[in-house]
Amino acid sequence: MAALSRILVLMVVYDRWRNTDRWKRIWRSVNRSDELRIVRNIDSATVRVAETEPLVIERENVGADVGVYQDAICGRLPLPEWDWLLCAPDDFLPMRVDFVDVFRSYISGPDVGLIVSKTNEGVDVGIPFHSRSAAFMIRRDIAKRLTFPCDPVASIADCRAFEFGSHNFLRQVQDMGVAVQYTSDADSDVFWDQEHEHYRHRFPEFPARDICDIMHYSGTDKSAVYSYCDAYGPLIEPFRNTRFPILEIGVHAGNSLRAWRDFFPNAHIHGIDINPSFMVRGEDRISTHLMDARDVRSLTQWAKDNGPFQLIVDDGSHVLEDMVLAFAVLAHLLVDDGLYVIEGVQSDGDMEALSHLPGAIVLDRRNIKGRSDDIMVVFRRLIQRDHSATK
């Protein structure tokens, strides 16, 4: 039965559109007869992409994920034929190229009707199964027997009734007398939600991620609060494999340092901060240093001892005088193709002042998220040299 079963993988997305890139990258590594479709819930503000994305089906955001499952089961979406439907919401990601084969291996006989990713147990305060935050695979004839609170499912209350009510999804399947299988143990499962991204290293065949992907899951404010990740991509991708160190002024929770560590596989990451509670300890390839970046003598000596640097990021005090001082001390300690970035420029006046520094390129991103300080100023070592040569 397993060898003949047609599996349709259905990824449901609303506001985490970037995750679809990961799905498509890993799907390109899979040579099989199974099918993938990405169903995108859209609203009036959504920029449509279905015409240029052959795997994408767009529908009005009615009933969220449960509404998609209902439409798929009831034949209201233009889907390929399927014997099993493998569903995952947009915060659940495949961590191995063989994830479909793993699910297929649990089709052990005609009594199996539902296969559930083990990581979904207890995902919501002791509730054993939560269909909208789960990766699961259901057999077609069992799916056709499911009942929904209404048709169409529309409200959050409708969704929760299907998830948690007295006649919920899992209970319906169990009442049909068919077996429910769980995929291995949580520590080696083929799916992880975004809260478990730090386990990704266990699955080496997962494709390399871009900087936005990494920043999003690290929790750094460069992605969550500001719109820097898209700007960083083309700037730092050319030296991703550098062995020169990375330096950031300003540590806070350490999430940016972890993002740099995950993006640059061969580089050591340094962080400087004045706050002792922000020091990060015991993490691979990350060192933090308790230091006031305004102390020119200490900063100069430390930088000479630990440089030259591939990338220097000033995300410290955001005070203009401090930013100019740090730049004067550190910029000449970049490697030849190194990059210096000042983040969080606070005003038009500060932006104007920084734009006059040698080789400055201003990236004004305030219109993206509506933040008044969503401004970066970028300097390249080579740009600076060329600029000086034209004087």
PEURSUL-V449484 format. One record per residue. RES is the residue in one letter. D_FIRST is the distance of its C-alpha to the first C-alpha in Angstrom with 1 decimal. Layout:
res,d_first
RES,D_FIRST
RES,D_FIRST
This chain:
res,d_first
M,0.0
A,3.8
A,5.6
L,5.5
S,6.2
R,10.0
I,11.9
L,15.5
V,17.9
L,20.9
M,24.0
V,26.8
V,30.3
Y,33.8
D,36.6
R,34.9
W,34.5
R,35.2
N,31.9
T,30.2
D,31.7
R,29.9
W,26.5
K,27.4
R,28.7
I,25.6
W,23.4
R,25.5
S,24.7
V,20.9
N,20.0
R,16.6
S,15.3
D,14.7
E,17.8
L,20.5
R,23.0
I,25.9
V,27.4
R,31.0
N,33.1
I,36.6
D,40.0
S,43.3
A,44.1
T,40.9
V,41.3
R,38.6
V,36.6
A,33.8
E,35.8
T,35.7
E,32.3
P,29.5
L,26.8
V,28.9
I,29.0
E,32.1
R,32.7
E,35.6
N,35.3
V,34.8
G,32.9
A,32.1
D,28.5
V,27.8
G,29.2
V,26.8
Y,23.7
Q,25.3
D,25.9
A,22.4
I,20.8
C,23.6
G,23.3
R,26.7
L,25.8
P,25.2
L,21.7
P,19.1
E,16.2
W,13.4
D,10.2
W,11.2
L,14.9
L,16.2
C,19.9
A,23.0
P,26.7
D,29.3
D,30.4
F,27.1
L,26.5
P,23.8
M,25.4
R,23.2
V,22.0
D,18.6
F,18.1
V,15.0
D,13.4
V,14.7
F,13.1
R,9.7
S,10.4
Y,10.9
I,7.5
S,8.0
G,7.1
P,7.8
D,11.3
V,10.8
G,12.3
L,14.4
I,14.8
V,18.4
S,20.5
K,22.7
T,25.8
N,25.9
E,27.1
G,30.7
V,31.1
D,33.6
V,36.1
G,34.1
I,31.6
P,28.2
F,26.2
H,27.5
S,25.2
R,27.6
S,27.9
A,24.4
A,21.4
F,18.4
M,14.9
I,14.2
R,11.6
R,13.3
D,14.1
I,15.4
A,17.4
K,18.9
R,20.3
L,22.1
T,25.9
F,28.2
P,31.9
C,33.1
D,32.2
P,32.7
V,32.4
A,35.6
S,37.4
I,36.9
A,37.3
D,34.5
C,32.2
R,33.4
A,32.8
F,29.1
E,29.0
F,31.4
G,32.6
S,32.3
H,29.3
N,27.7
F,24.2
L,22.9
R,24.8
Q,23.3
V,19.7
Q,21.0
D,22.9
M,19.9
G,18.9
V,15.6
A,15.2
V,16.4
Q,15.7
Y,18.4
T,18.1
S,20.5
D,24.1
A,26.2
D,28.1
S,25.2
D,23.0
V,21.9
F,23.6
W,27.3
D,29.5
Q,32.9
E,34.7
H,32.9
E,33.7
H,35.8
Y,32.7
R,31.7
H,33.3
R,30.5
F,28.2
P,30.3
E,27.9
F,28.4
P,30.8
A,34.5
R,35.5
D,38.6
I,41.6
C,40.8
D,37.4
I,39.1
M,42.0
H,39.9
Y,38.0
S,41.1
G,42.9
T,45.9
D,48.2
K,48.3
S,45.1
A,45.1
V,48.8
Y,49.9
S,48.5
Y,49.1
C,45.6
D,45.5
A,49.0
Y,48.2
G,45.2
P,47.2
L,50.1
I,48.4
E,45.3
P,47.6
F,48.6
R,45.3
N,45.5
T,49.2
R,50.5
F,53.5
P,53.5
I,52.9
L,55.3
E,55.1
I,58.1
G,56.9
V,54.2
H,53.7
A,50.3
G,49.3
N,46.3
S,47.8
L,48.4
R,44.7
A,43.7
W,46.0
R,44.7
D,41.1
F,42.1
F,44.5
P,42.7
N,45.9
A,48.6
H,50.4
I,50.8
H,54.2
G,55.1
I,58.7
D,59.6
I,62.7
N,60.9
P,60.3
S,57.5
F,55.4
M,55.2
V,51.7
R,51.5
G,49.1
E,46.7
D,45.7
R,47.9
I,49.7
S,53.4
T,55.4
H,59.2
L,61.6
M,64.1
D,66.0
A,65.3
R,68.8
D,70.4
V,71.1
R,72.3
S,69.3
L,66.7
T,68.4
Q,68.5
W,64.9
A,63.6
K,65.6
D,64.2
N,60.6
G,60.4
P,60.2
F,57.3
Q,54.6
L,54.2
I,56.6
V,55.8
D,58.5
D,56.9
G,59.8
S,62.7
H,62.4
V,66.3
L,67.7
E,70.2
D,67.6
M,65.2
V,68.1
L,69.2
A,65.8
F,65.4
A,68.8
V,68.0
L,64.5
A,63.9
H,65.7
L,63.4
L,60.4
V,59.1
D,60.0
D,56.9
G,56.7
L,56.2
Y,58.1
V,56.9
I,58.8
E,56.6
G,57.7
V,61.0
Q,62.7
S,64.9
D,66.1
G,69.1
D,67.1
M,64.9
E,68.0
A,69.5
L,66.5
S,66.2
H,69.5
L,68.3
P,67.9
G,64.8
A,63.4
I,60.5
V,60.0
L,56.6
D,57.3
R,54.0
R,55.6
N,54.4
I,50.7
K,50.6
G,54.2
R,55.4
S,59.1
D,58.4
D,55.3
I,57.3
M,56.7
V,59.3
V,58.1
F,60.1
R,59.2
R,61.3
L,61.6
I,62.5
Q,65.2
R,66.7
D,66.7
H,68.3
S,71.0
A,71.6
T,72.6
K,75.2
